[in-house]
Amino acid sequence: MSPFEYNYFGSPLRSGDDNPHSTTCIFCKNELEVYSLHDYWDVDLKEIYTFHQLDKKLWNDELGIDKDMWELDLSRYCCEVYFNHCNKCGWWRILKDVTVWAKEWQLWQFFYGTVGRLKKLDLHNVKAPITEISKYLLAKYKKRFDLHPKLLEDVTGMVFKNLGYEVVVTGYSNDGGIDVILEKNNNQIGVQVKRHKNKIKVNQIRELTGALFISGIPKGIFVTTSDFQRGAKKVVQTLAGKGMPIELINAKRFYDILKLTTQSQIDRENIRDKLNKVLNTKLHSYKWENPMNSL
C-alpha cells in the first residue's frame, strides 16, 4: 500500500518536482525506477510554441543563436513517456519528453508530467497499516513527532523483523521500559522506543538497563526520534564493560535503517490500471526547455 495517491493529477512544480532530468525521489532521495509508458496524452503544440517564444531574448539576443536553429518546425516532433517510481517511499511521476525539430539542425526538448500526492494519513490511528506508515515516514520524516507512540513502536518492530529478527511488540504504555523484544539465534534484545524532540538524557539510558535486568534480557537497543545528550556514548561504553551492552539509534540512523528495510513494489502490468483516472487529463508543463545538440 502506497502513501501516495493515484487518482490525483497534480502539477510537478507545485509539488516540488522542478527538474525533469532528476533521477532521484524528491522525498527520500532514492534512485527512481523507470518504465516506458504508452502515450495517452496529446501534445499541445500551441503551448510549446508560446513557451518557447518567452525565451526568445535569451536564445537570440543574449546567446546569439541563429534564427533557424531556434525557430521551431512544429510539423516535426516525437514523444516518449515514462513512469518513474520510488521503490522505497512509493512516490511516482509521469514524465513526457517532447522533442521538437528546429527549422535547421537543432532539436529542442520540452517536458510535461504529473506526480503522486502524499495522502493525509491519520497518524494517531493505531490501526493504520504499518507498511503505509513506514513509507509515509520515509517521505515525510519530520512528521515522526506527530506519530502515535504505539505506531512508532510497531514501525520499529517491522524494521527489525525485516532485518531477520523475531519480534514481539509488548504493548503501548504497559511495557515496563521495554517496548519491543527481539530474538535471533536464541538471543534476546530489549528495545525501548522514545518519540522525543528533546535529546535523550543519560539517566534514561540507565533506566533501560534496569528494565533489561528485571526482564532477564542481556542486551538493549535505545531508539529515539531525536538524538542523545553528550555523555551517552561514554555511559554505553561503561555499561558494555559491565556486561550490559546498549546500542543507541538516533533519528538519522533510524531513518537510514528504515530506508534500507522498506520496499515499495509496483506491478508493472497494472500500472495503467492504477493510473486510470489520470489518463484522460492534461499533463502539466515543467516550464523547462533545452537544446539537445551543442550550441
Backbone as JSON, one array per atom type, in Angstrom:
{
  "sequence": "MSPFEYNYFGSPLRSGDDNPHSTTCIFCKNELEVYSLHDYWDVDLKEIYTFHQLDKKLWNDELGIDKDMWELDLSRYCCEVYFNHCNKCGWWRILKDVTVWAKEWQLWQFFYGTVGRLKKLDLHNVKAPITEISKYLLAKYKKRFDLHPKLLEDVTGMVFKNLGYEVVVTGYSNDGGIDVILEKNNNQIGVQVKRHKNKIKVNQIRELTGALFISGIPKGIFVTTSDFQRGAKKVVQTLAGKGMPIELINAKRFYDILKLTTQSQIDRENIRDKLNKVLNTKLHSYKWENPMNSL",
  "N": [[0.85, -1.19, 0.0], [0.58, 2.16, -0.9], [1.58, 5.42, 0.29], [0.99, 7.43, -1.41], [-1.23, 9.09, -3.6], [-3.09, 7.82, -6.41], [-5.03, 8.88, -7.92], [-4.92, 11.51, -8.27], [-4.18, 14.36, -10.09], [-1.65, 16.19, -10.3], [0.32, 19.25, -10.45], [3.75, 19.07, -11.24], [5.56, 21.14, -10.54], [4.28, 22.52, -8.46], [4.38, 20.6, -6.58], [6.96, 20.35, -5.85], [8.65, 19.1, -7.59], [10.84, 20.05, -9.71], [12.66, 19.48, -11.65], [12.93, 17.78, -14.47], [14.96, 16.16, -15.36], [16.05, 14.94, -13.19], [16.89, 11.97, -11.44], [16.22, 10.99, -9.02], [14.16, 10.39, -6.12], [11.99, 12.93, -4.94], [11.34, 13.02, -2.33], [12.54, 10.93, -0.55], [15.0, 10.69, -1.7], [15.85, 8.44, -3.01], [17.0, 6.35, -5.73], [15.18, 6.46, -8.73], [12.97, 4.09, -10.25], [12.51, 3.35, -13.69], [10.07, 3.14, -16.15], [8.87, 2.48, -19.4], [6.01, 4.0, -20.84], [2.82, 3.84, -22.4], [1.79, 6.43, -24.61], [-0.72, 8.41, -23.73], [-1.5, 10.98, -23.98], [-2.23, 14.02, -25.62], [-0.24, 16.28, -27.58], [0.24, 19.65, -26.94], [0.84, 21.79, -29.17], [0.62, 24.5, -29.57], [0.91, 25.55, -27.02], [3.56, 24.79, -26.5], [4.88, 26.31, -28.46], [4.26, 28.93, -27.59], [5.5, 28.99, -25.06], [8.15, 28.61, -25.82], [8.64, 30.96, -27.21], [8.86, 32.77, -25.16], [11.45, 32.64, -24.3], [12.89, 33.8, -26.25], [14.46, 36.15, -26.26], [16.62, 35.39, -24.65], [17.83, 33.19, -26.09], [18.21, 34.22, -28.7], [19.12, 36.97, -28.57], [20.9, 37.27, -26.3], [22.51, 34.94, -26.31], [23.06, 34.69, -28.92], [22.02, 32.83, -30.82], [21.48, 31.32, -33.94], [18.73, 32.2, -35.99], [17.28, 30.23, -37.48], [18.03, 27.97, -36.17], [16.75, 28.23, -33.85], [14.01, 28.78, -34.21], [11.02, 26.89, -34.26], [10.0, 23.93, -36.0], [7.01, 22.94, -36.1], [5.79, 20.82, -37.28], [7.3, 18.64, -37.08], [8.0, 16.42, -34.7], [8.59, 14.33, -31.81], [7.65, 11.97, -29.24], [8.18, 10.67, -25.95], [7.16, 8.7, -23.21], [7.39, 8.22, -19.73], [7.14, 6.27, -16.76], [8.0, 6.97, -13.58], [9.13, 5.55, -10.56], [9.49, 5.31, -7.06], [11.01, 2.86, -5.24], [11.1, 2.78, -2.55], [9.76, 4.85, -0.74], [7.52, 5.05, -2.33], [6.76, 7.14, -3.98], [5.7, 8.58, -7.11], [5.86, 9.53, -10.59], [4.7, 10.78, -13.75], [6.32, 11.29, -16.75], [6.6, 13.14, -19.6], [8.41, 13.44, -22.48], [8.94, 15.7, -24.91], [10.2, 16.14, -28.04], [11.12, 18.56, -30.31], [11.75, 19.51, -33.64], [13.97, 22.05, -34.82], [13.96, 24.61, -37.37], [16.34, 24.33, -38.62], [18.89, 22.06, -38.14], [18.96, 22.03, -35.19], [17.57, 20.45, -32.2], [14.88, 20.63, -29.92], [13.93, 20.24, -26.54], [11.15, 19.54, -24.54], [9.21, 19.31, -21.51], [6.62, 17.51, -19.87], [4.29, 16.57, -17.29], [3.03, 14.72, -14.4], [2.52, 14.17, -10.88], [2.61, 11.99, -7.98], [0.56, 12.6, -5.16], [1.1, 13.07, -1.69], [-0.72, 11.27, 0.67], [-3.09, 12.32, 3.2], [-2.59, 11.1, 6.11], [-3.97, 9.61, 9.06], [-2.22, 9.97, 11.74], [-2.59, 9.21, 14.3], [-4.11, 7.04, 14.41], [-4.09, 3.98, 15.58], [-4.6, 1.66, 14.31], [-3.82, 1.86, 11.75], [-2.36, 0.79, 8.62], [0.82, -0.6, 8.96], [2.87, -0.82, 7.07], [2.2, 1.19, 5.27], [2.42, 3.44, 6.9], [5.15, 3.36, 7.44], [6.31, 3.88, 4.92], [5.27, 6.39, 4.56], [6.63, 7.8, 6.55], [9.21, 7.7, 5.49], [8.89, 9.45, 3.39], [8.05, 11.78, 4.65], [9.59, 12.55, 7.02], [9.79, 14.37, 9.09], [7.36, 14.35, 10.26], [7.42, 12.46, 12.16], [7.29, 13.17, 14.81], [4.65, 13.61, 15.23], [3.51, 11.2, 15.22], [1.62, 8.57, 16.63], [2.72, 7.08, 19.65], [2.41, 4.27, 19.86], [2.22, 3.48, 17.19], [4.77, 4.15, 16.33], [6.27, 2.32, 17.78], [5.34, -0.01, 16.56], [6.24, 0.37, 13.94], [8.99, 0.34, 14.4], [9.25, -2.3, 15.28], [8.58, -3.62, 12.88], [10.71, -2.85, 11.26], [12.9, -4.19, 12.44], [12.02, -6.77, 12.17], [12.18, -7.06, 9.43], [14.88, -7.14, 9.29], [15.46, -9.63, 10.02], [14.83, -10.55, 12.57], [12.88, -12.23, 15.09], [9.96, -10.81, 16.35], [8.37, -9.16, 19.05], [6.02, -6.89, 19.93], [5.53, -5.25, 22.84], [3.4, -3.77, 23.81], [1.79, -0.7, 24.03], [2.44, 1.67, 26.59], [2.47, -0.2, 28.59], [4.79, -1.59, 29.22], [6.93, -1.71, 30.93], [9.28, -0.36, 30.39], [10.45, -1.6, 28.27], [9.76, -1.78, 24.94], [9.77, -3.29, 22.62], [10.58, -6.62, 21.92], [13.23, -8.47, 20.7], [14.33, -11.39, 18.97], [16.83, -13.65, 18.01], [18.57, -16.46, 16.94], [18.26, -17.63, 19.45], [18.91, -15.59, 21.15], [18.02, -12.77, 23.03], [16.92, -9.36, 22.67], [16.18, -6.3, 24.14], [14.18, -3.56, 23.28], [13.83, -0.11, 23.56], [11.66, 2.51, 22.69], [11.5, 5.85, 21.97], [9.56, 8.61, 21.39], [10.61, 11.59, 20.97], [11.33, 15.11, 20.99], [13.29, 16.46, 22.28], [16.69, 15.87, 23.32], [17.76, 12.61, 24.36], [18.28, 11.83, 27.73], [21.09, 10.91, 29.8], [20.4, 9.45, 32.1], [18.08, 8.2, 31.29], [18.95, 6.2, 29.66], [20.25, 4.62, 31.51], [18.03, 3.81, 32.95], [16.85, 2.08, 31.16], [18.63, -0.05, 31.28], [18.01, -1.06, 33.78], [15.41, -2.02, 33.36], [15.97, -4.02, 31.54], [17.53, -5.73, 33.1], [15.68, -6.6, 35.05], [13.94, -7.98, 33.4], [15.51, -9.99, 32.54], [16.94, -9.85, 30.19], [19.74, -9.75, 28.13], [20.78, -7.74, 26.48], [20.36, -4.46, 25.02], [18.56, -2.02, 22.99], [18.3, 1.36, 22.24], [16.04, 3.41, 20.81], [15.4, 6.49, 19.32], [13.51, 9.38, 18.27], [14.88, 11.65, 18.18], [17.9, 12.69, 19.38], [20.88, 11.85, 21.27], [22.04, 12.99, 24.45], [25.18, 14.64, 25.24], [27.69, 12.54, 26.49], [26.34, 10.2, 26.47], [27.45, 8.15, 24.88], [29.7, 7.49, 26.34], [28.59, 6.45, 28.67], [27.35, 4.2, 27.6], [29.58, 2.74, 26.81], [30.68, 2.18, 29.31], [28.65, 0.6, 30.43], [28.71, -1.56, 28.69], [31.15, -2.66, 29.38], [30.47, -3.71, 31.78], [28.97, -5.82, 31.14], [26.44, -5.3, 30.08], [25.41, -4.54, 27.27], [24.37, -1.76, 25.33], [22.82, -0.48, 22.52], [22.73, 2.51, 20.66], [20.37, 4.26, 18.78], [19.82, 6.94, 16.91], [17.71, 9.58, 15.47], [18.54, 10.06, 12.79], [19.99, 7.74, 12.14], [18.01, 5.82, 12.48], [16.26, 6.5, 10.43], [17.85, 5.87, 8.22], [18.05, 3.08, 8.53], [15.36, 2.41, 8.33], [14.88, 3.13, 5.69], [16.55, 1.34, 4.41], [15.3, -1.09, 4.94], [12.75, -0.96, 3.92], [10.45, -1.58, 1.32], [8.81, -0.68, -1.65], [6.86, -2.03, -3.78], [5.74, -2.3, -7.18], [3.4, -3.47, -9.51], [4.27, -3.92, -12.7], [2.62, -4.61, -14.8], [0.19, -3.67, -14.05], [0.25, -0.95, -13.96], [-1.13, 0.81, -15.66], [-3.79, 0.41, -14.84], [-3.71, 1.44, -12.25], [-3.3, 4.09, -12.82], [-5.6, 4.94, -14.02], [-7.5, 7.05, -13.69], [-5.99, 9.18, -14.31], [-5.39, 9.18, -16.95], [-7.02, 10.52, -18.78], [-6.62, 13.19, -18.51], [-5.08, 16.4, -18.8], [-1.54, 16.8, -19.04], [0.88, 18.56, -17.0], [2.99, 21.37, -17.65], [6.53, 21.43, -17.24], [7.78, 23.78, -17.48], [10.23, 23.95, -18.75], [12.89, 23.89, -20.99], [15.31, 22.73, -23.32], [18.12, 22.8, -25.56], [19.06, 20.03, -27.54], [21.27, 19.45, -29.02], [24.69, 20.53, -29.18], [25.26, 23.95, -28.54]],
  "CA": [[0.0, 0.0, 0.0], [1.4, 3.36, -1.05], [1.04, 6.63, 0.9], [0.78, 8.41, -2.46], [-2.47, 8.9, -4.34], [-3.01, 7.53, -7.84], [-6.17, 9.49, -8.59], [-4.71, 12.96, -8.23], [-3.4, 14.79, -11.25], [-1.1, 17.45, -9.81], [1.44, 19.9, -11.12], [5.06, 18.76, -10.67], [6.19, 22.32, -9.95], [3.63, 22.8, -7.18], [4.69, 19.5, -5.66], [8.39, 20.37, -5.54], [9.44, 18.39, -8.62], [11.13, 21.11, -10.68], [13.74, 19.07, -12.55], [12.57, 16.54, -15.16], [16.16, 15.35, -15.59], [16.45, 14.28, -11.95], [16.61, 10.53, -11.39], [16.02, 10.6, -7.62], [12.89, 10.72, -5.48], [12.03, 14.25, -4.32], [11.08, 12.86, -0.9], [13.55, 10.17, 0.2], [16.26, 10.76, -2.47], [16.2, 7.14, -3.57], [17.05, 6.31, -7.19], [13.88, 6.11, -9.28], [12.81, 3.1, -11.3], [11.99, 3.98, -14.91], [9.35, 2.24, -17.04], [8.23, 3.11, -20.55], [4.55, 4.02, -20.72], [2.12, 4.24, -23.62], [1.47, 7.85, -24.62], [-2.17, 8.63, -23.78], [-1.74, 12.41, -23.88], [-1.97, 14.81, -26.82], [0.76, 17.35, -27.48], [-0.3, 20.98, -27.18], [1.9, 22.48, -29.9], [0.46, 25.94, -29.37], [1.51, 25.84, -25.72], [5.01, 24.68, -26.66], [5.32, 27.47, -29.24], [4.15, 30.12, -26.74], [6.54, 28.92, -24.03], [9.44, 28.78, -26.5], [8.77, 32.37, -27.56], [9.21, 33.53, -23.96], [12.91, 32.61, -24.15], [13.49, 34.29, -27.49], [15.5, 37.13, -25.95], [17.79, 34.67, -24.15], [18.5, 32.39, -27.11], [18.58, 35.02, -29.88], [19.85, 38.2, -28.29], [21.99, 37.13, -25.34], [23.42, 33.86, -26.69], [23.38, 34.81, -30.34], [21.66, 31.62, -31.55], [20.94, 31.57, -35.27], [17.26, 32.18, -36.0], [16.76, 28.95, -37.98], [18.31, 26.94, -35.16], [15.88, 28.49, -32.7], [12.59, 28.69, -34.58], [10.55, 25.51, -34.28], [9.21, 23.35, -37.07], [6.04, 22.2, -35.3], [5.29, 19.65, -38.0], [8.21, 17.52, -36.81], [8.26, 16.21, -33.27], [8.39, 12.96, -31.32], [7.37, 11.95, -27.81], [8.41, 9.48, -25.14], [6.52, 8.84, -21.9], [7.97, 7.32, -18.74], [6.6, 6.21, -15.41], [9.06, 6.89, -12.58], [8.6, 5.05, -9.29], [10.44, 5.1, -5.97], [10.71, 1.57, -4.61], [11.23, 2.91, -1.1], [8.59, 5.51, -0.16], [6.37, 4.84, -3.2], [6.42, 8.3, -4.81], [5.71, 8.31, -8.55], [5.54, 10.62, -11.5], [4.65, 10.52, -15.19], [7.17, 12.27, -17.43], [6.5, 13.11, -21.06], [9.51, 14.14, -23.13], [8.56, 16.1, -26.27], [11.33, 16.68, -28.8], [10.64, 19.28, -31.5], [12.82, 19.94, -34.55], [14.05, 23.44, -35.26], [13.95, 24.68, -38.83], [17.64, 23.9, -39.12], [19.92, 21.39, -37.34], [18.78, 21.89, -33.74], [16.42, 19.79, -31.59], [14.5, 21.25, -28.65], [13.29, 19.29, -25.65], [10.17, 20.11, -23.61], [8.77, 18.27, -20.59], [5.3, 17.59, -19.23], [4.14, 15.45, -16.36], [2.22, 14.8, -13.19], [3.19, 13.48, -9.77], [1.76, 11.47, -6.91], [0.43, 13.47, -3.99], [1.13, 12.36, -0.43], [-2.01, 11.21, 1.35], [-3.17, 12.85, 4.56], [-2.84, 9.95, 6.97], [-4.26, 9.83, 10.48], [-1.04, 9.45, 12.43], [-2.98, 8.78, 15.64], [-4.91, 5.83, 14.24], [-3.19, 2.87, 15.9], [-4.94, 0.53, 13.45], [-3.36, 2.17, 10.39], [-1.4, -0.2, 8.09], [2.19, -0.22, 9.34], [3.69, -0.64, 5.87], [1.89, 2.51, 4.73], [3.0, 4.42, 7.83], [6.61, 3.32, 7.26], [6.63, 4.59, 3.68], [4.93, 7.79, 4.81], [7.74, 8.38, 7.31], [10.33, 7.91, 4.57], [8.6, 10.63, 2.58], [7.78, 12.95, 5.49], [10.17, 12.1, 8.29], [9.58, 15.36, 10.15], [6.08, 14.03, 10.89], [7.61, 11.4, 13.17], [6.92, 13.69, 16.12], [3.19, 13.59, 15.31], [3.09, 9.81, 15.16], [1.23, 7.96, 17.91], [3.82, 6.24, 20.15], [2.17, 2.86, 19.54], [2.58, 3.29, 15.78], [6.23, 4.19, 16.24], [6.73, 1.02, 18.26], [5.03, -1.01, 15.53], [7.17, 0.6, 12.82], [10.29, -0.16, 14.86], [9.17, -3.76, 15.24], [8.61, -4.06, 11.49], [12.07, -2.64, 10.78], [13.76, -5.27, 12.91], [11.52, -8.01, 11.55], [12.77, -7.09, 8.09], [16.3, -7.43, 9.45], [15.61, -11.05, 10.32], [14.53, -10.89, 13.96], [11.52, -12.49, 15.56], [9.62, -9.56, 17.03], [7.16, -9.04, 19.87], [5.77, -5.54, 20.43], [4.98, -5.59, 24.15], [2.14, -3.08, 24.1], [1.99, 0.71, 24.41], [2.23, 2.15, 27.97], [2.42, -1.3, 29.56], [5.96, -2.36, 28.8], [7.98, -1.74, 31.94], [10.51, 0.22, 29.85], [10.83, -2.3, 27.04], [8.64, -1.67, 24.0], [9.86, -4.34, 21.6], [11.54, -7.68, 22.23], [13.75, -9.13, 19.51], [15.0, -12.67, 19.22], [17.5, -14.28, 16.88], [19.54, -17.47, 17.4], [18.02, -17.83, 20.89], [19.39, -14.42, 21.9], [17.0, -11.72, 23.12], [17.31, -7.95, 22.78], [15.07, -5.44, 24.52], [14.24, -2.27, 22.59], [12.99, 0.99, 24.04], [11.4, 3.46, 21.61], [11.07, 7.12, 22.54], [9.22, 9.7, 20.46], [11.01, 12.81, 21.67], [12.0, 16.18, 20.25], [14.49, 16.78, 23.06], [17.69, 14.8, 23.36], [17.61, 11.62, 25.42], [19.23, 12.05, 28.82], [21.9, 9.76, 30.19], [19.7, 8.62, 33.08], [17.08, 7.39, 30.59], [19.67, 5.0, 29.19], [20.45, 3.79, 32.7], [16.73, 3.22, 33.29], [16.65, 0.93, 30.27], [19.41, -1.19, 31.8], [17.25, -1.62, 34.89], [14.31, -2.8, 32.79], [16.56, -5.23, 30.94], [17.95, -6.62, 34.19], [14.48, -7.19, 35.64], [13.35, -8.9, 32.42], [16.46, -11.05, 32.23], [17.37, -9.7, 28.8], [21.15, -9.37, 28.26], [21.21, -6.66, 25.58], [19.31, -3.49, 24.73], [18.68, -1.01, 21.94], [17.52, 2.56, 22.53], [15.67, 4.09, 19.57], [14.76, 7.78, 19.57], [13.23, 10.23, 17.12], [15.73, 12.85, 18.3], [19.31, 12.33, 19.5], [21.29, 11.58, 22.65], [22.87, 14.03, 25.06], [26.61, 14.37, 25.39], [27.96, 11.62, 27.59], [25.62, 8.94, 26.27], [28.36, 7.12, 24.37], [30.59, 7.08, 27.43], [27.79, 5.59, 29.54], [27.17, 2.94, 26.89], [30.86, 2.02, 26.9], [30.8, 1.69, 30.69], [27.68, -0.49, 30.6], [29.2, -2.72, 27.93], [32.22, -3.24, 30.18], [29.85, -4.41, 32.91], [28.18, -6.94, 30.63], [25.09, -4.88, 29.69], [25.57, -3.72, 26.07], [23.23, -0.98, 24.84], [23.06, 0.17, 21.22], [21.98, 3.76, 20.52], [19.94, 4.56, 17.42], [19.17, 8.25, 16.88], [16.74, 9.8, 14.39], [19.16, 9.91, 11.48], [20.32, 6.34, 11.9], [16.76, 5.06, 12.34], [15.77, 6.76, 9.08], [18.68, 5.08, 7.3], [17.66, 1.67, 8.65], [14.01, 2.33, 7.79], [15.01, 3.18, 4.23], [17.2, 0.09, 3.99], [14.43, -2.25, 5.12], [11.42, -0.72, 3.35], [10.32, -1.78, -0.11], [7.51, -0.32, -2.22], [6.82, -2.7, -5.07], [4.62, -1.99, -8.06], [3.22, -4.44, -10.58], [4.41, -3.2, -13.97], [1.49, -4.92, -15.68], [-1.02, -2.99, -13.57], [0.47, 0.49, -13.85], [-2.21, 1.52, -16.34], [-4.99, 0.35, -14.0], [-3.52, 2.37, -11.14], [-3.34, 5.46, -13.32], [-6.77, 5.03, -14.89], [-8.14, 8.36, -13.59], [-5.05, 10.19, -14.77], [-5.12, 9.04, -18.38], [-7.84, 11.4, -19.6], [-6.41, 14.56, -18.06], [-3.92, 17.05, -19.41], [-0.31, 16.88, -18.26], [1.35, 19.91, -16.67], [4.31, 21.72, -18.16], [7.62, 21.65, -16.29], [8.38, 25.1, -17.77], [11.65, 23.61, -18.93], [13.28, 23.53, -22.35], [16.75, 22.78, -23.55], [18.57, 22.3, -26.86], [19.65, 18.7, -27.38], [22.59, 19.46, -29.66], [25.56, 21.55, -28.62], [25.18, 25.29, -29.11]],
  "C": [[0.89, 1.24, 0.0], [0.77, 4.54, -0.32], [0.8, 7.74, -0.12], [-0.46, 8.07, -3.28], [-2.19, 8.62, -5.81], [-4.19, 8.13, -8.6], [-6.1, 11.01, -8.56], [-3.77, 13.36, -9.34], [-2.81, 16.16, -10.95], [0.08, 17.97, -10.61], [2.75, 19.5, -10.47], [5.67, 19.95, -9.94], [5.58, 22.65, -8.6], [3.94, 21.75, -6.13], [6.17, 19.43, -5.31], [9.27, 19.63, -6.53], [9.71, 19.37, -9.76], [12.2, 20.73, -11.68], [13.39, 17.75, -13.23], [13.76, 15.62, -15.42], [16.59, 14.57, -14.34], [16.03, 12.81, -11.96], [16.39, 10.04, -9.96], [14.68, 11.09, -7.1], [13.0, 12.07, -4.78], [11.8, 14.16, -2.81], [12.24, 12.16, -0.18], [14.89, 10.07, -0.52], [16.73, 9.41, -2.98], [16.21, 7.21, -5.1], [15.72, 5.79, -7.73], [13.97, 4.97, -10.28], [12.16, 3.79, -12.5], [11.35, 2.92, -15.79], [8.78, 3.04, -18.21], [6.72, 2.97, -20.42], [3.95, 4.45, -22.05], [1.72, 5.71, -23.51], [-0.04, 8.03, -24.82], [-2.5, 10.11, -23.93], [-1.35, 13.14, -25.17], [-0.91, 15.88, -26.53], [0.08, 18.68, -27.81], [0.8, 21.82, -27.84], [1.83, 23.99, -29.73], [1.1, 26.36, -28.05], [3.03, 25.79, -25.79], [5.56, 25.9, -27.39], [5.33, 28.73, -28.36], [5.25, 30.14, -25.68], [7.92, 29.17, -24.65], [9.69, 30.25, -26.85], [9.21, 33.22, -26.36], [10.72, 33.62, -23.77], [13.63, 33.15, -25.38], [14.64, 35.25, -27.22], [16.78, 36.42, -25.48], [18.54, 33.99, -25.28], [19.0, 33.25, -28.29], [19.52, 36.17, -29.55], [21.08, 37.97, -27.41], [23.0, 36.07, -25.76], [23.76, 33.86, -28.17], [23.08, 33.57, -31.16], [21.05, 31.99, -32.9], [19.43, 31.36, -35.28], [16.71, 30.83, -36.44], [17.03, 27.8, -37.02], [17.41, 27.1, -33.94], [14.41, 28.32, -33.05], [12.18, 27.24, -34.78], [9.81, 25.16, -35.56], [8.2, 22.42, -36.4], [5.43, 21.01, -36.03], [6.16, 18.42, -37.72], [8.51, 17.45, -35.3], [8.05, 14.73, -32.93], [8.25, 13.0, -29.8], [7.75, 10.61, -27.19], [7.81, 9.73, -23.76], [7.09, 7.78, -20.96], [7.18, 7.39, -17.43], [7.77, 6.01, -14.47], [8.47, 6.48, -11.23], [9.73, 4.87, -8.29], [10.09, 3.81, -5.25], [10.98, 1.58, -3.1], [9.97, 3.54, -0.51], [7.35, 5.39, -1.03], [5.99, 6.04, -4.06], [6.52, 7.94, -6.28], [5.5, 9.59, -9.33], [5.44, 10.06, -12.92], [5.43, 11.64, -15.86], [7.04, 12.09, -18.93], [7.57, 14.02, -21.65], [9.1, 14.41, -24.58], [9.76, 16.74, -26.95], [10.81, 17.28, -30.1], [11.85, 19.72, -32.32], [12.79, 21.45, -34.72], [14.05, 23.44, -36.79], [15.27, 24.21, -39.41], [18.48, 23.31, -37.99], [19.55, 21.08, -35.89], [17.52, 21.1, -33.36], [16.16, 20.44, -30.23], [13.65, 20.28, -27.84], [12.39, 20.03, -24.66], [9.61, 18.97, -22.74], [7.41, 18.58, -19.98], [5.17, 16.42, -18.26], [3.11, 15.68, -15.28], [2.9, 13.95, -12.13], [2.17, 12.97, -8.77], [1.75, 12.41, -5.72], [0.38, 12.63, -2.71], [-0.23, 12.42, 0.24], [-1.94, 11.9, 2.71], [-3.58, 11.71, 5.48], [-3.15, 10.4, 8.4], [-3.14, 9.18, 11.28], [-1.33, 9.06, 13.88], [-3.86, 7.54, 15.6], [-4.02, 4.61, 14.43], [-3.49, 1.63, 15.06], [-4.51, 0.76, 12.0], [-2.36, 1.11, 9.92], [0.04, 0.24, 8.33], [3.08, -0.02, 8.12], [3.45, 0.74, 5.25], [2.49, 3.61, 5.6], [4.51, 4.5, 7.64], [7.03, 4.1, 6.02], [6.33, 6.08, 3.82], [6.07, 8.48, 5.56], [8.97, 8.6, 6.44], [10.13, 9.18, 3.76], [8.51, 11.9, 3.43], [8.3, 12.68, 6.91], [9.96, 13.11, 9.42], [8.25, 15.14, 10.87], [6.22, 12.95, 11.96], [7.21, 11.87, 14.56], [5.4, 13.71, 16.33], [2.64, 12.17, 15.38], [2.72, 9.3, 16.55], [2.36, 7.03, 18.37], [3.65, 4.76, 19.83], [2.54, 2.56, 18.09], [4.09, 3.28, 15.6], [6.84, 2.88, 16.73], [6.51, -0.05, 17.2], [5.96, -0.87, 14.33], [8.55, 0.07, 13.18], [10.33, -1.68, 14.82], [9.26, -4.29, 13.83], [10.01, -3.93, 10.9], [12.97, -3.81, 11.19], [13.3, -6.63, 12.39], [12.11, -8.17, 10.16], [14.28, -7.33, 8.12], [16.55, -8.86, 9.91], [15.34, -11.47, 11.75], [13.09, -11.38, 14.1], [11.17, -11.35, 16.5], [8.34, -9.7, 17.84], [7.08, -7.59, 20.34], [4.98, -5.7, 21.72], [3.68, -4.89, 24.48], [2.4, -1.7, 24.67], [1.59, 0.96, 25.86], [2.15, 1.03, 29.0], [3.62, -2.21, 29.35], [7.08, -2.41, 29.83], [9.3, -1.2, 31.45], [10.99, -0.45, 28.6], [9.61, -2.35, 26.12], [8.6, -2.8, 22.99], [10.9, -5.36, 22.06], [11.93, -8.39, 20.95], [14.39, -10.46, 19.9], [15.58, -13.21, 17.93], [18.56, -15.23, 17.45], [19.49, -17.65, 18.92], [18.58, -16.71, 21.77], [18.34, -13.32, 21.87], [17.63, -10.33, 23.23], [16.06, -7.16, 23.14], [15.23, -4.05, 23.92], [13.31, -1.27, 23.27], [12.89, 2.03, 22.93], [10.84, 4.74, 22.23], [10.8, 8.14, 21.43], [9.45, 11.01, 21.2], [11.56, 13.83, 20.69], [13.3, 16.58, 20.96], [15.44, 15.59, 23.07], [17.45, 13.88, 24.57], [18.7, 11.81, 26.47], [19.95, 10.75, 29.18], [21.15, 8.85, 31.16], [18.6, 7.77, 32.45], [17.7, 6.11, 30.04], [19.89, 4.05, 30.36], [19.14, 3.11, 33.11], [16.42, 2.02, 32.41], [17.42, -0.28, 30.78], [18.69, -1.85, 32.97], [16.11, -2.5, 34.4], [14.81, -4.1, 32.17], [16.94, -6.24, 32.02], [16.76, -7.34, 34.8], [13.88, -8.24, 34.72], [14.28, -10.06, 32.07], [16.93, -11.04, 30.79], [18.78, -9.11, 28.79], [21.61, -8.18, 27.41], [20.04, -5.75, 25.26], [19.62, -2.59, 23.56], [17.78, 0.15, 22.32], [17.3, 3.31, 21.22], [14.97, 5.4, 19.92], [14.54, 8.54, 18.27], [14.05, 11.52, 17.17], [17.2, 12.43, 18.29], [19.62, 12.09, 20.97], [22.18, 12.71, 23.16], [24.34, 13.62, 25.1], [26.84, 13.49, 26.62], [27.29, 10.28, 27.42], [26.55, 7.83, 25.81], [29.28, 6.59, 25.47], [29.86, 6.14, 28.39], [27.61, 4.22, 28.91], [28.44, 2.1, 26.96], [31.06, 1.42, 28.29], [29.88, 0.5, 30.92], [28.13, -1.75, 29.87], [30.31, -3.44, 28.71], [31.7, -4.02, 31.38], [28.92, -5.53, 32.45], [26.75, -6.59, 30.27], [25.18, -3.97, 28.47], [24.27, -3.05, 25.64], [23.64, -0.33, 23.53], [22.16, 1.39, 21.1], [21.65, 4.01, 19.05], [19.19, 5.89, 17.45], [18.29, 8.39, 15.64], [17.35, 9.55, 13.02], [19.44, 8.44, 11.17], [19.05, 5.5, 11.72], [16.17, 5.27, 10.94], [16.55, 5.93, 8.06], [18.3, 3.6, 7.33], [16.26, 1.46, 8.08], [14.04, 2.29, 6.26], [15.59, 1.88, 3.69], [16.21, -1.07, 3.98], [13.05, -2.11, 4.5], [11.45, -0.89, 1.84], [8.91, -1.4, -0.55], [7.46, -0.87, -3.64], [5.61, -2.24, -5.88], [4.59, -3.02, -9.18], [3.24, -3.7, -11.91], [3.22, -3.43, -14.89], [0.25, -4.14, -15.3], [-0.84, -1.48, -13.42], [-0.68, 1.27, -14.49], [-3.48, 1.53, -15.49], [-4.89, 1.33, -12.84], [-3.72, 3.82, -11.58], [-4.59, 5.76, -14.14], [-7.4, 6.42, -14.88], [-7.26, 9.48, -14.13], [-4.99, 10.26, -16.3], [-5.89, 10.03, -19.25], [-7.68, 12.87, -19.21], [-5.12, 15.11, -18.65], [-2.72, 17.05, -18.47], [0.1, 18.33, -18.05], [2.75, 20.14, -17.23], [5.31, 21.9, -17.02], [8.24, 23.05, -16.46], [9.88, 24.96, -17.98], [11.87, 23.28, -20.4], [14.8, 23.55, -22.44], [17.07, 22.25, -24.94], [19.29, 20.98, -26.67], [21.01, 18.59, -28.05], [23.4, 20.62, -29.1], [25.36, 22.88, -29.33], [26.49, 26.03, -28.86]]
}
